[in-house]
Amino acid sequence: MACTITLSTAYTDLAARLYDPTNQFWTQPELLLYLQEAMREWNALAGYWRGDFLLTPTTSVRWYDITSLAAAPNTLRPLTLTVTSLYTIIEYHLLEPPAAAGPWTGSAQFAISDLQFAVARRRDELLGITGCYITYATQAATPGRQSLPATTLDLRRLAFLPAATYGPPSTLWQDDAWAWESFEPDYTTLPQGIPFTYAMNTQPLFSFDVDRNLNVPGEYELLTTQGLGLASTLNVPDDWAWVIKWGALADLLGRESNAKDPLRAKYAEQRYLQGMSLLAMAPALLAARVNNIPTPIDSVRAADAFNPNWEGAVVGAPATILAAGLNLCALTPAPDSNPYSLLFTVVENCPVPELPADCINVSEDIYEAIIDEAQHIAMFKCGGAEFAATAAMHQRFLTIAAIYASRIAEMGEFAKVLYAQSQQESALNPRLTNDDPLEVASGG
């Protein structure tokens, strides 16, 4: 298909919208970041770009991170953005030199450390609340209380993997001290064996106890959400990295300092909260095939509940894909030595343009909405009434994105079911209670 809109055209159109055709106040590198963010935001809201990629599983390997180029070299959802990517666009928003993570040459209102800590705080908060990235790990099972890594934000699943010849893996179910005292009152004197439950809420964060001491060697298998501190990675899908940016800007503009800007800080916080709530419902894995045979997608929690020996099943042709978060999946059974080809259908990363001749592969109506949003984002650094005047453009962008999301959902009778598959784990294994915190606190 012939390309009708190039990045060069978008540069010209956006600069004209900003009444800056010679790029005096908004340089081309800056406009590129705004255009890319608007396109990524469009894909995040509408699920516009979808595609297939092949993964060749390894014999007896059950768990795969479909965002990892090491585990899935052909993935369409690689995590390519870093904290440095966010520093640069934040610096443009704050009218500071775009030094990325380099030596600070800007005003005394900010320092590079301010940006580093603001991004790190909001990224870890986003990871902890949405559970969008799940980390698979194992650790040695030792007697007594088990400590988790200090970076742990949430423990999503726990299983015990006995050493070879000592039996199949065993899922541990989460419990608490009240349940143990009520339904297993002799748990402290039970003979050694394979634990059945674990408890966290009466233990120091982050650690857990099990209901009986082990009598066989082995290790614990953990699915966790991990904080990253000042690490350069984001562990958030590329199309949702803008959510972290707005959270960091809310912190930077909300401090008691010369940089305080309550109106823009409030706006940035609203964008962060809205984006975080949408990310918690975002789709990723839509469909799967094994050797071109359609294969059902389920949650890890469902397999634990209704097929409790799934991790101990004899290796063979994978019959089910189990999804956890937006990145991790398991094959059950684990593949044997026969060759298998896995085809994953996913909401892929937005294909952002980089060079002036690169194509912006959208229709004219979508293109105008993207330019609207890019203009709105670009005006953030102006602040005040000038920025507020572009709010209607942002609302129009959201409206068009909602219309297209509805149109895409209507393309199939069960499109919403397909999109919900990525969140089955959260639905069966919720991260938050439904209790009203105010009623709980008041005893109501």
DAFEN-V716404 format. One record per residue. N is the residue number from 1. RES is the residue in one small letter. PHI is phi in whole degrees, -180 to 180 (none if undefined). PSI is psi as a letter, one per 40 degrees, with the letter a starting at -180 (NA if undefined). OMEGA is omega in radians with two decimals (NA if undefined). Layout:
n=N res=RES phi=PHI psi=PSI omega=OMEGA
n=N res=RES phi=PHI psi=PSI omega=OMEGA
//
This chain:
n=1 res=m phi=none psi=h omega=-3.11
n=2 res=a phi=-67 psi=i omega=3.14
n=3 res=c phi=-85 psi=h omega=-3.14
n=4 res=t phi=-103 psi=d omega=-3.14
n=5 res=i phi=-131 psi=h omega=3.10
n=6 res=t phi=-108 psi=i omega=3.09
n=7 res=l phi=-61 psi=d omega=3.11
n=8 res=s phi=-59 psi=d omega=3.08
n=9 res=t phi=-64 psi=d omega=-3.14
n=10 res=a phi=-65 psi=d omega=3.07
n=11 res=y phi=-56 psi=d omega=-3.09
n=12 res=t phi=-63 psi=d omega=-3.10
n=13 res=d phi=-66 psi=d omega=-3.12
n=14 res=l phi=-69 psi=d omega=3.11
n=15 res=a phi=-63 psi=d omega=3.11
n=16 res=a phi=-67 psi=d omega=3.10
n=17 res=r phi=-59 psi=d omega=-3.09
n=18 res=l phi=-87 psi=e omega=-3.10
n=19 res=y phi=55 psi=f omega=-3.12
n=20 res=d phi=-140 psi=g omega=-3.02
n=21 res=p phi=-64 psi=d omega=-3.14
n=22 res=t phi=-101 psi=e omega=3.05
n=23 res=n phi=57 psi=f omega=3.10
n=24 res=q phi=-82 psi=d omega=-3.08
n=25 res=f phi=-102 psi=d omega=3.09
n=26 res=w phi=-124 psi=h omega=-3.13
n=27 res=t phi=-75 psi=i omega=3.11
n=28 res=q phi=-61 psi=d omega=3.09
n=29 res=p phi=-59 psi=d omega=3.10
n=30 res=e phi=-71 psi=d omega=3.12
n=31 res=l phi=-60 psi=d omega=3.12
n=32 res=l phi=-59 psi=d omega=-3.13
n=33 res=l phi=-64 psi=d omega=-3.14
n=34 res=y phi=-70 psi=d omega=3.10
n=35 res=l phi=-65 psi=d omega=3.13
n=36 res=q phi=-64 psi=d omega=3.13
n=37 res=e phi=-65 psi=d omega=3.13
n=38 res=a phi=-62 psi=d omega=3.13
n=39 res=m phi=-69 psi=d omega=3.11
n=40 res=r phi=-64 psi=d omega=3.12
n=41 res=e phi=-64 psi=d omega=3.09
n=42 res=w phi=-58 psi=d omega=-3.13
n=43 res=n phi=-66 psi=d omega=3.12
n=44 res=a phi=-63 psi=d omega=-3.06
n=45 res=l phi=-82 psi=d omega=-3.03
n=46 res=a phi=-107 psi=e omega=-3.05
n=47 res=g phi=58 psi=f omega=-2.92
n=48 res=y phi=-73 psi=d omega=-3.08
n=49 res=w phi=-101 psi=h omega=3.11
n=50 res=r phi=-131 psi=i omega=-3.11
n=51 res=g phi=-159 psi=i omega=-3.14
n=52 res=d phi=-115 psi=i omega=2.99
n=53 res=f phi=-142 psi=i omega=-3.10
n=54 res=l phi=-96 psi=i omega=3.04
n=55 res=l phi=-132 psi=h omega=3.08
n=56 res=t phi=-100 psi=h omega=-3.08
n=57 res=p phi=-74 psi=i omega=3.12
n=58 res=t phi=-100 psi=i omega=-3.12
n=59 res=t phi=-52 psi=h omega=3.07
n=60 res=s phi=70 psi=e omega=3.10
n=61 res=v phi=-90 psi=h omega=-2.99
n=62 res=r phi=-97 psi=d omega=-2.99
n=63 res=w phi=-101 psi=h omega=-3.14
n=64 res=y phi=-140 psi=h omega=3.03
n=65 res=d phi=-97 psi=h omega=-3.04
n=66 res=i phi=-80 psi=e omega=3.00
n=67 res=t phi=-101 psi=e omega=-3.07
n=68 res=s phi=-91 psi=h omega=3.09
n=69 res=l phi=-69 psi=d omega=3.09
n=70 res=a phi=-72 psi=d omega=-3.12
n=71 res=a phi=-84 psi=d omega=-3.09
n=72 res=a phi=-135 psi=g omega=-3.05
n=73 res=p phi=-58 psi=d omega=-3.11
n=74 res=n phi=-98 psi=e omega=-3.02
n=75 res=t phi=-55 psi=i omega=3.04
n=76 res=l phi=-100 psi=e omega=3.13
n=77 res=r phi=-126 psi=f omega=3.14
n=78 res=p phi=-68 psi=i omega=3.07
n=79 res=l phi=-92 psi=g omega=-3.03
n=80 res=t phi=-102 psi=d omega=-3.10
n=81 res=l phi=-83 psi=i omega=-3.13
n=82 res=t phi=-127 psi=i omega=3.10
n=83 res=v phi=-61 psi=d omega=3.13
n=84 res=t phi=-62 psi=d omega=3.08
n=85 res=s phi=-58 psi=d omega=-3.13
n=86 res=l phi=-75 psi=d omega=3.11
n=87 res=y phi=-56 psi=d omega=-3.06
n=88 res=t phi=-63 psi=d omega=-3.11
n=89 res=i phi=-70 psi=d omega=3.07
n=90 res=i phi=-64 psi=d omega=3.11
n=91 res=e phi=-61 psi=d omega=3.06
n=92 res=y phi=-61 psi=d omega=-3.14
n=93 res=h phi=-61 psi=d omega=-3.08
n=94 res=l phi=-94 psi=e omega=-3.14
n=95 res=l phi=61 psi=f omega=3.09
n=96 res=e phi=-109 psi=i omega=3.11
n=97 res=p phi=-60 psi=h omega=-3.12
n=98 res=p phi=-76 psi=g omega=-3.08
n=99 res=a phi=-93 psi=e omega=-3.06
n=100 res=a phi=55 psi=b omega=3.13
n=101 res=a phi=-102 psi=e omega=-3.08
n=102 res=g phi=-78 psi=a omega=3.14
n=103 res=p phi=-57 psi=h omega=-3.08
n=104 res=w phi=-76 psi=h omega=3.13
n=105 res=t phi=-122 psi=e omega=-3.06
n=106 res=g phi=-93 psi=a omega=-3.08
n=107 res=s phi=-72 psi=i omega=3.13
n=108 res=a phi=-80 psi=e omega=3.13
n=109 res=q phi=-68 psi=d omega=-3.08
n=110 res=f phi=-136 psi=i omega=2.98
n=111 res=a phi=-136 psi=i omega=-3.13
n=112 res=i phi=-60 psi=d omega=3.12
n=113 res=s phi=-65 psi=d omega=3.08
n=114 res=d phi=-62 psi=d omega=3.13
n=115 res=l phi=-66 psi=d omega=-3.11
n=116 res=q phi=-60 psi=d omega=-3.09
n=117 res=f phi=-72 psi=d omega=3.12
n=118 res=a phi=-65 psi=d omega=3.13
n=119 res=v phi=-65 psi=d omega=-3.12
n=120 res=a phi=-62 psi=d omega=-3.13
n=121 res=r phi=-61 psi=d omega=-3.07
n=122 res=r phi=-71 psi=d omega=3.10
n=123 res=r phi=-63 psi=d omega=-3.13
n=124 res=d phi=-67 psi=d omega=3.08
n=125 res=e phi=-63 psi=d omega=3.14
n=126 res=l phi=-63 psi=d omega=3.13
n=127 res=l phi=-63 psi=d omega=-3.09
n=128 res=g phi=-68 psi=d omega=-3.07
n=129 res=i phi=-82 psi=d omega=-3.06
n=130 res=t phi=-90 psi=d omega=-3.09
n=131 res=g phi=60 psi=f omega=-3.04
n=132 res=c phi=-72 psi=d omega=3.14
n=133 res=y phi=-125 psi=h omega=-3.11
n=134 res=i phi=-108 psi=h omega=3.14
n=135 res=t phi=-104 psi=h omega=3.06
n=136 res=y phi=-96 psi=h omega=3.12
n=137 res=a phi=-156 psi=i omega=3.01
n=138 res=t phi=-129 psi=i omega=3.03
n=139 res=q phi=-146 psi=i omega=-3.09
n=140 res=a phi=-59 psi=h omega=3.09
n=141 res=a phi=-89 psi=h omega=-3.12
n=142 res=t phi=-121 psi=i omega=3.14
n=143 res=p phi=-63 psi=i omega=3.05
n=144 res=g phi=84 psi=a omega=-3.07
n=145 res=r phi=-64 psi=h omega=-3.12
n=146 res=q phi=-105 psi=h omega=3.09
n=147 res=s phi=-96 psi=i omega=3.08
n=148 res=l phi=-98 psi=i omega=3.10
n=149 res=p phi=-55 psi=i omega=-3.09
n=150 res=a phi=-62 psi=d omega=-3.13
n=151 res=t phi=-84 psi=e omega=-3.07
n=152 res=t phi=-66 psi=h omega=3.07
n=153 res=l phi=-101 psi=d omega=-3.10
n=154 res=d phi=-161 psi=i omega=3.03
n=155 res=l phi=-103 psi=h omega=-3.03
n=156 res=r phi=-95 psi=d omega=-3.14
n=157 res=r phi=-159 psi=i omega=3.13
n=158 res=l phi=-138 psi=h omega=3.06
n=159 res=a phi=-139 psi=i omega=3.07
n=160 res=f phi=-108 psi=h omega=3.13
n=161 res=l phi=-109 psi=h omega=3.13
n=162 res=p phi=-64 psi=i omega=3.04
n=163 res=a phi=-62 psi=i omega=-3.10
n=164 res=a phi=-53 psi=h omega=3.12
n=165 res=t phi=77 psi=e omega=-3.11
n=166 res=y phi=-103 psi=e omega=3.07
n=167 res=g phi=115 psi=i omega=-3.09
n=168 res=p phi=-81 psi=i omega=3.03
n=169 res=p phi=-61 psi=i omega=-3.09
n=170 res=s phi=-136 psi=h omega=3.07
n=171 res=t phi=-74 psi=h omega=3.06
n=172 res=l phi=-102 psi=h omega=-3.12
n=173 res=w phi=-99 psi=i omega=-3.08
n=174 res=q phi=-74 psi=h omega=-3.13
n=175 res=d phi=-140 psi=a omega=3.08
n=176 res=d phi=-150 psi=i omega=-3.06
n=177 res=a phi=-62 psi=d omega=-3.13
n=178 res=w phi=-64 psi=d omega=3.14
n=179 res=a phi=-64 psi=d omega=3.12
n=180 res=w phi=-61 psi=d omega=-3.12
n=181 res=e phi=-66 psi=d omega=-3.07
n=182 res=s phi=-84 psi=d omega=-2.99
n=183 res=f phi=-114 psi=e omega=3.13
n=184 res=e phi=-144 psi=f omega=-2.97
n=185 res=p phi=-62 psi=e omega=3.13
n=186 res=d phi=-99 psi=f omega=-3.04
n=187 res=y phi=-63 psi=d omega=-3.13
n=188 res=t phi=-76 psi=e omega=-3.12
n=189 res=t phi=-118 psi=e omega=3.12
n=190 res=l phi=-63 psi=i omega=3.06
n=191 res=p phi=-64 psi=i omega=-3.14
n=192 res=q phi=-59 psi=i omega=-3.14
n=193 res=g phi=-180 psi=a omega=3.11
n=194 res=i phi=-87 psi=h omega=-3.14
n=195 res=p phi=-64 psi=i omega=3.12
n=196 res=f phi=-112 psi=d omega=-3.12
n=197 res=t phi=-134 psi=i omega=3.05
n=198 res=y phi=-139 psi=i omega=-3.13
n=199 res=a phi=-134 psi=i omega=3.14
n=200 res=m phi=-127 psi=d omega=-2.89
n=201 res=n phi=-72 psi=e omega=3.06
n=202 res=t phi=-111 psi=e omega=-3.14
n=203 res=q phi=-109 psi=i omega=3.06
n=204 res=p phi=-62 psi=h omega=3.06
n=205 res=l phi=-75 psi=h omega=-0.18
n=206 res=f phi=-108 psi=h omega=3.11
n=207 res=s phi=-155 psi=i omega=3.11
n=208 res=f phi=-147 psi=i omega=3.01
n=209 res=d phi=-115 psi=i omega=3.06
n=210 res=v phi=-114 psi=i omega=-2.99
n=211 res=d phi=-80 psi=e omega=3.02
n=212 res=r phi=-159 psi=i omega=3.13
n=213 res=n phi=-75 psi=i omega=-3.11
n=214 res=l phi=-73 psi=i omega=3.03
n=215 res=n phi=-118 psi=e omega=3.10
n=216 res=v phi=-137 psi=i omega=3.08
n=217 res=p phi=-74 psi=i omega=3.11
n=218 res=g phi=168 psi=a omega=-3.14
n=219 res=e phi=-145 psi=i omega=3.08
n=220 res=y phi=-92 psi=h omega=3.07
n=221 res=e phi=-102 psi=h omega=-3.00
n=222 res=l phi=-121 psi=h omega=2.86
n=223 res=l phi=-111 psi=h omega=-3.04
n=224 res=t phi=-133 psi=i omega=2.89
n=225 res=t phi=-105 psi=h omega=-3.06
n=226 res=q phi=-113 psi=h omega=2.96
n=227 res=g phi=-76 psi=i omega=-3.04
n=228 res=l phi=-118 psi=e omega=3.14
n=229 res=g phi=58 psi=b omega=-3.12
n=230 res=l phi=-96 psi=e omega=3.10
n=231 res=a phi=-62 psi=i omega=-3.06
n=232 res=s phi=-80 psi=e omega=-3.10
n=233 res=t phi=-78 psi=i omega=3.12
n=234 res=l phi=-105 psi=d omega=-3.07
n=235 res=n phi=57 psi=f omega=3.04
n=236 res=v phi=-125 psi=h omega=3.14
n=237 res=p phi=-51 psi=i omega=-3.10
n=238 res=d phi=-51 psi=d omega=-3.07
n=239 res=d phi=-72 psi=e omega=3.13
n=240 res=w phi=-118 psi=e omega=-3.11
n=241 res=a phi=-64 psi=d omega=3.14
n=242 res=w phi=-61 psi=d omega=3.13
n=243 res=v phi=-63 psi=d omega=3.11
n=244 res=i phi=-63 psi=d omega=-3.13
n=245 res=k phi=-56 psi=d omega=-3.11
n=246 res=w phi=-67 psi=d omega=3.08
n=247 res=g phi=-62 psi=d omega=3.13
n=248 res=a phi=-64 psi=d omega=3.12
n=249 res=l phi=-64 psi=d omega=3.09
n=250 res=a phi=-61 psi=d omega=3.09
n=251 res=d phi=-66 psi=d omega=-3.05
n=252 res=l phi=-66 psi=d omega=-3.10
n=253 res=l phi=-93 psi=e omega=-3.14
n=254 res=g phi=-104 psi=e omega=-3.12
n=255 res=r phi=-73 psi=i omega=3.04
n=256 res=e phi=-79 psi=g omega=-3.09
n=257 res=s phi=-161 psi=a omega=3.10
n=258 res=n phi=-65 psi=e omega=-3.12
n=259 res=a phi=-87 psi=e omega=-3.05
n=260 res=k phi=-62 psi=h omega=3.12
n=261 res=d phi=-143 psi=g omega=-3.01
n=262 res=p phi=-58 psi=d omega=-3.09
n=263 res=l phi=-67 psi=d omega=3.14
n=264 res=r phi=-71 psi=d omega=3.09
n=265 res=a phi=-64 psi=d omega=3.12
n=266 res=k phi=-65 psi=d omega=3.11
n=267 res=y phi=-60 psi=d omega=-3.11
n=268 res=a phi=-62 psi=d omega=3.12
n=269 res=e phi=-65 psi=d omega=3.10
n=270 res=q phi=-64 psi=d omega=3.11
n=271 res=r phi=-63 psi=d omega=3.13
n=272 res=y phi=-65 psi=d omega=-3.11
n=273 res=l phi=-66 psi=d omega=3.11
n=274 res=q phi=-64 psi=d omega=3.14
n=275 res=g phi=-64 psi=d omega=-3.13
n=276 res=m phi=-64 psi=d omega=3.14
n=277 res=s phi=-67 psi=d omega=3.12
n=278 res=l phi=-74 psi=d omega=3.12
n=279 res=l phi=-62 psi=d omega=3.13
n=280 res=a phi=-65 psi=e omega=3.12
n=281 res=m phi=-115 psi=e omega=-2.98
n=282 res=a phi=-71 psi=i omega=3.05
n=283 res=p phi=-87 psi=i omega=3.05
n=284 res=a phi=-142 psi=c omega=-3.13
n=285 res=l phi=-87 psi=h omega=-3.07
n=286 res=l phi=-102 psi=d omega=-3.10
n=287 res=a phi=-160 psi=i omega=-3.13
n=288 res=a phi=-149 psi=i omega=3.03
n=289 res=r phi=-136 psi=i omega=3.01
n=290 res=v phi=-115 psi=h omega=-3.04
n=291 res=n phi=52 psi=f omega=3.10
n=292 res=n phi=68 psi=e omega=3.06
n=293 res=i phi=-102 psi=h omega=3.12
n=294 res=p phi=-53 psi=h omega=-3.04
n=295 res=t phi=-126 psi=h omega=-3.10
n=296 res=p phi=-66 psi=i omega=3.07
n=297 res=i phi=-111 psi=h omega=-3.13
n=298 res=d phi=-136 psi=a omega=3.11
n=299 res=s phi=-100 psi=i omega=3.07
n=300 res=v phi=-63 psi=d omega=-3.14
n=301 res=r phi=-62 psi=d omega=3.12
n=302 res=a phi=-64 psi=d omega=3.11
n=303 res=a phi=-65 psi=d omega=3.10
n=304 res=d phi=-61 psi=d omega=-3.06
n=305 res=a phi=-80 psi=d omega=-2.98
n=306 res=f phi=-112 psi=e omega=3.07
n=307 res=n phi=-142 psi=g omega=-2.92
n=308 res=p phi=-60 psi=e omega=-3.14
n=309 res=n phi=-100 psi=f omega=-3.04
n=310 res=w phi=-63 psi=d omega=3.13
n=311 res=e phi=-77 psi=e omega=3.13
n=312 res=g phi=-99 psi=e omega=-3.10
n=313 res=a phi=-65 psi=i omega=3.10
n=314 res=v phi=-63 psi=h omega=-3.13
n=315 res=v phi=-60 psi=i omega=-3.11
n=316 res=g phi=-180 psi=a omega=3.11
n=317 res=a phi=-74 psi=h omega=3.13
n=318 res=p phi=-56 psi=h omega=-3.08
n=319 res=a phi=-111 psi=e omega=-3.12
n=320 res=t phi=-145 psi=i omega=3.02
n=321 res=i phi=-105 psi=h omega=3.13
n=322 res=l phi=-107 psi=h omega=-3.07
n=323 res=a phi=-103 psi=i omega=3.05
n=324 res=a phi=-139 psi=h omega=-3.05
n=325 res=g phi=66 psi=a omega=3.13
n=326 res=l phi=-99 psi=e omega=-3.06
n=327 res=n phi=-129 psi=d omega=-2.94
n=328 res=l phi=-106 psi=h omega=3.03
n=329 res=c phi=-144 psi=i omega=3.12
n=330 res=a phi=-125 psi=i omega=3.09
n=331 res=l phi=-106 psi=h omega=3.06
n=332 res=t phi=-135 psi=h omega=-0.10
n=333 res=p phi=-71 psi=i omega=3.04
n=334 res=a phi=-63 psi=i omega=-3.06
n=335 res=p phi=-68 psi=i omega=3.01
n=336 res=d phi=-86 psi=a omega=-3.04
n=337 res=s phi=-78 psi=e omega=3.07
n=338 res=n phi=-67 psi=i omega=3.12
n=339 res=p phi=-72 psi=h omega=3.10
n=340 res=y phi=-130 psi=i omega=3.09
n=341 res=s phi=-122 psi=h omega=3.12
n=342 res=l phi=-103 psi=h omega=3.08
n=343 res=l phi=-111 psi=h omega=3.13
n=344 res=f phi=-105 psi=h omega=3.00
n=345 res=t phi=-100 psi=h omega=-3.01
n=346 res=v phi=-137 psi=i omega=2.85
n=347 res=v phi=-77 psi=h omega=-3.01
n=348 res=e phi=-84 psi=i omega=3.04
n=349 res=n phi=-59 psi=i omega=3.05
n=350 res=c phi=-59 psi=h omega=3.09
n=351 res=p phi=-78 psi=g omega=-3.05
n=352 res=v phi=-75 psi=i omega=3.09
n=353 res=p phi=-76 psi=i omega=3.12
n=354 res=e phi=-124 psi=d omega=-3.06
n=355 res=l phi=-106 psi=i omega=-3.10
n=356 res=p phi=-54 psi=d omega=-3.11
n=357 res=a phi=-85 psi=e omega=-3.13
n=358 res=d phi=-65 psi=i omega=-3.09
n=359 res=c phi=-86 psi=h omega=2.95
n=360 res=i phi=-101 psi=g omega=-2.92
n=361 res=n phi=-86 psi=g omega=3.07
n=362 res=v phi=-137 psi=i omega=3.10
n=363 res=s phi=-80 psi=i omega=-3.02
n=364 res=e phi=-62 psi=d omega=-3.10
n=365 res=d phi=-67 psi=d omega=3.09
n=366 res=i phi=-70 psi=d omega=-3.12
n=367 res=y phi=-58 psi=d omega=-3.14
n=368 res=e phi=-63 psi=d omega=3.12
n=369 res=a phi=-66 psi=d omega=3.12
n=370 res=i phi=-67 psi=d omega=3.09
n=371 res=i phi=-65 psi=d omega=3.06
n=372 res=d phi=-56 psi=d omega=-3.09
n=373 res=e phi=-68 psi=d omega=3.11
n=374 res=a phi=-63 psi=d omega=3.10
n=375 res=q phi=-64 psi=d omega=3.12
n=376 res=h phi=-61 psi=d omega=3.13
n=377 res=i phi=-65 psi=d omega=-3.13
n=378 res=a phi=-63 psi=d omega=-3.09
n=379 res=m phi=-78 psi=e omega=-3.12
n=380 res=f phi=-58 psi=d omega=-3.08
n=381 res=k phi=-72 psi=e omega=3.10
n=382 res=c phi=-78 psi=d omega=3.13
n=383 res=g phi=66 psi=a omega=3.03
n=384 res=g phi=58 psi=a omega=-3.07
n=385 res=a phi=-65 psi=d omega=-3.12
n=386 res=e phi=-64 psi=d omega=3.09
n=387 res=f phi=-71 psi=d omega=-3.11
n=388 res=a phi=-60 psi=d omega=-3.11
n=389 res=a phi=-67 psi=e omega=-3.14
n=390 res=t phi=-94 psi=e omega=-3.12
n=391 res=a phi=-60 psi=d omega=3.13
n=392 res=a phi=-63 psi=d omega=3.11
n=393 res=m phi=-67 psi=d omega=3.11
n=394 res=h phi=-64 psi=d omega=3.12
n=395 res=q phi=-65 psi=d omega=3.10
n=396 res=r phi=-64 psi=d omega=3.10
n=397 res=f phi=-59 psi=d omega=3.14
n=398 res=l phi=-63 psi=d omega=3.14
n=399 res=t phi=-64 psi=d omega=3.14
n=400 res=i phi=-64 psi=d omega=3.11
n=401 res=a phi=-62 psi=d omega=3.12
n=402 res=a phi=-65 psi=d omega=3.12
n=403 res=i phi=-64 psi=d omega=-3.13
n=404 res=y phi=-70 psi=d omega=3.07
n=405 res=a phi=-62 psi=d omega=3.10
n=406 res=s phi=-66 psi=d omega=3.13
n=407 res=r phi=-64 psi=d omega=3.14
n=408 res=i phi=-65 psi=d omega=3.13
n=409 res=a phi=-64 psi=d omega=-3.10
n=410 res=e phi=-82 psi=e omega=-3.14
n=411 res=m phi=-71 psi=e omega=3.11
n=412 res=g phi=-144 psi=i omega=-3.09
n=413 res=e phi=-63 psi=d omega=-3.08
n=414 res=f phi=-118 psi=f omega=-3.12
n=415 res=a phi=-60 psi=d omega=-3.13
n=416 res=k phi=-66 psi=d omega=3.08
n=417 res=v phi=-65 psi=d omega=3.10
n=418 res=l phi=-60 psi=d omega=-3.10
n=419 res=y phi=-68 psi=d omega=-3.09
n=420 res=a phi=-80 psi=e omega=-3.08
n=421 res=q phi=-61 psi=d omega=-3.12
n=422 res=s phi=-68 psi=e omega=-3.08
n=423 res=q phi=-108 psi=e omega=3.13
n=424 res=q phi=-62 psi=d omega=-3.13
n=425 res=e phi=-63 psi=d omega=3.13
n=426 res=s phi=-66 psi=d omega=-3.14
n=427 res=a phi=-67 psi=d omega=-3.12
n=428 res=l phi=-87 psi=d omega=-3.10
n=429 res=n phi=-131 psi=g omega=-3.00
n=430 res=p phi=-63 psi=i omega=3.13
n=431 res=r phi=-85 psi=d omega=-3.05
n=432 res=l phi=-125 psi=i omega=3.08
n=433 res=t phi=-75 psi=i omega=3.05
n=434 res=n phi=-85 psi=e omega=-3.14
n=435 res=d phi=-65 psi=i omega=3.03
n=436 res=d phi=-76 psi=h omega=-3.09
n=437 res=p phi=-58 psi=d omega=-3.14
n=438 res=l phi=-69 psi=d omega=3.10
n=439 res=e phi=-67 psi=d omega=3.11
n=440 res=v phi=-62 psi=d omega=-3.09
n=441 res=a phi=-66 psi=d omega=-3.10
n=442 res=s phi=-91 psi=e omega=-3.12
n=443 res=g phi=80 psi=e omega=-3.12
n=444 res=g phi=-79 psi=NA omega=NA
//
